[in-house]
Amino acid sequence: CFSSISFFFIDLFSSISNEMSQSVNSSSQSHVIDISNPFYLGSSDNPSNALVSNVFNGVGFSAWKRSMTIALSAKNKITFVDGTTSKPPDNSPLFANWSRVNSMVISWILNSLHRNIADSLIFLPTAYDIWKELNHRYEQADGAQIYQIQHQLYSLSQGSDDFSTYFTKLSKI
């Protein structure tokens, strides 16, 4: 009789332990974000990072934008600036994750801008809004800049440069 009671308690304890283990595993898995998910932030991701070495100061927007696009793509966050990952409703279970990553992307963008430019964008609510505003302001064709580039192209000659040096100068323009 004592033996059957002890087996009963052992079985009961074992089944409770298994249920608790399954419950813990399923609840922890529901909070895990896969590395390929745009909501994933790695341990090295922090708001003080500047993703690109060239801080945008109002000159050379195309090069800065390309550098930022590459960096954001590498971090799988480009969808926050191109509008693909839009803000979910406030009551959505995804809202907290979206808000956290949106704030991180905003920080990365602002840290990659000159202080005067960043200050004028800091109150825009989403990374998408900031990206859109930057494009609106700086992606405009500048007639004087186009003239200057055309002038540089027309006045460039190979001269005594080898072909590789000449081609590099041409590509840079």
C-alpha positions in Angstrom: 0.0 0.0 0.0 2.8 2.4 0.9 4.6 1.5 -2.3 1.5 2.3 -4.5 1.0 5.6 -2.7 4.6 6.6 -3.3 4.2 5.7 -7.0 1.0 7.7 -7.1 2.9 10.8 -5.8 5.9 10.2 -8.0 3.6 10.0 -11.1 1.6 13.1 -9.9 4.8 15.1 -9.3 6.2 14.0 -12.7 3.1 15.0 -14.6 2.9 18.4 -12.8 6.6 18.9 -13.5 6.1 18.1 -17.2 3.1 20.5 -17.5 5.0 23.3 -15.9 8.0 22.7 -18.2 5.8 22.7 -21.2 4.0 25.9 -20.0 7.4 27.6 -19.4 8.7 26.5 -22.8 5.6 27.6 -24.7 5.4 31.0 -22.9 9.1 31.7 -23.5 8.8 30.7 -27.2 6.0 33.2 -27.7 8.3 36.0 -26.7 11.3 35.0 -28.8 11.8 37.1 -32.0 13.6 35.4 -34.8 16.7 37.1 -36.1 15.1 37.4 -39.6 12.2 39.4 -38.1 12.4 43.2 -38.5 11.4 43.5 -34.8 14.6 41.7 -33.8 17.3 43.8 -32.0 20.7 42.3 -31.3 22.6 42.9 -28.1 25.0 45.3 -29.9 22.1 47.5 -31.2 21.8 50.6 -29.1 20.4 54.1 -29.7 23.7 55.9 -29.5 25.1 54.1 -32.6 25.6 56.1 -35.8 25.2 53.6 -38.6 27.4 55.5 -41.1 30.7 57.3 -40.7 29.7 60.2 -42.9 27.3 62.5 -40.9 24.9 64.2 -43.3 25.4 68.0 -43.1 23.2 69.0 -46.1 25.7 68.1 -48.8 25.9 64.8 -50.6 22.5 63.4 -49.7 22.6 60.7 -52.3 25.8 59.1 -51.0 24.6 59.5 -47.4 21.2 57.9 -48.3 22.9 55.0 -50.0 25.1 54.4 -47.0 22.2 54.5 -44.6 20.1 52.2 -46.9 22.9 49.7 -46.9 23.3 49.9 -43.1 19.6 49.6 -42.4 19.3 46.7 -44.9 22.1 44.9 -43.1 20.3 45.3 -39.8 17.0 44.2 -41.5 15.4 47.6 -40.6 15.0 49.1 -44.0 11.2 48.3 -43.8 10.8 50.9 -41.1 11.9 53.7 -43.4 10.4 52.5 -46.7 6.9 52.1 -45.2 6.7 48.3 -45.5 6.6 47.9 -41.7 3.9 50.3 -40.8 2.7 51.3 -37.3 0.2 48.7 -36.0 -2.8 49.8 -33.9 -2.0 50.8 -30.4 -3.9 47.8 -29.0 -2.1 45.3 -31.2 0.3 42.8 -29.6 2.9 44.0 -32.1 2.7 47.6 -31.1 5.3 47.4 -28.2 7.9 45.7 -30.5 7.2 48.1 -33.4 7.5 51.1 -31.1 10.8 49.9 -29.6 12.4 49.2 -33.0 11.0 52.4 -34.6 12.6 54.4 -31.7 15.9 52.6 -32.3 15.8 53.4 -36.1 14.9 57.0 -35.3 17.9 57.2 -33.0 20.2 55.7 -35.7 19.0 58.2 -38.3 19.3 61.2 -36.0 22.8 60.2 -34.9 23.8 60.1 -38.6 22.7 63.7 -39.2 24.3 67.1 -38.4 22.8 68.5 -35.2 20.9 71.3 -37.0 19.2 68.8 -39.3 18.5 66.3 -36.5 16.9 69.1 -34.4 14.5 69.9 -37.1 13.3 66.3 -37.4 13.3 65.1 -33.8 9.6 65.5 -33.2 8.4 63.5 -36.2 6.8 60.3 -34.8 8.1 57.6 -37.1 11.3 56.6 -38.8 9.3 56.5 -42.0 8.2 60.2 -41.5 11.8 61.3 -40.9 13.0 59.4 -44.0 10.2 60.8 -46.1 11.0 64.4 -44.9 14.7 64.0 -45.6 13.9 62.8 -49.1 11.6 65.7 -49.7 14.1 68.2 -48.5 17.3 66.9 -50.0 16.6 64.7 -53.0 15.5 67.6 -55.1 17.7 68.1 -58.2 20.0 71.1 -57.7 20.6 72.9 -61.0 23.9 74.4 -59.8 25.2 71.1 -58.7 24.2 69.4 -62.0 26.0 72.2 -63.8 29.1 71.7 -61.7 29.1 67.9 -62.3 28.7 68.4 -66.0 31.5 71.0 -66.0 33.8 68.5 -64.2 33.0 65.7 -66.6 33.6 68.0 -69.7 36.9 69.2 -68.3 38.3 65.8 -67.3 40.9 64.3 -69.5 43.1 61.3 -69.1 46.3 63.3 -69.6 49.3 61.4 -68.2 47.1 59.3 -65.9 47.0 55.6 -66.5 43.6 54.2 -67.4 42.8 53.0 -63.9 43.4 56.4 -62.3 41.5 58.1 -65.0 38.5 55.7 -64.7 38.5 56.2 -60.9 38.4 60.0 -61.3 35.6 59.6 -63.8 33.6 57.2 -61.6 34.0 59.5 -58.6 32.4 62.4 -60.5 
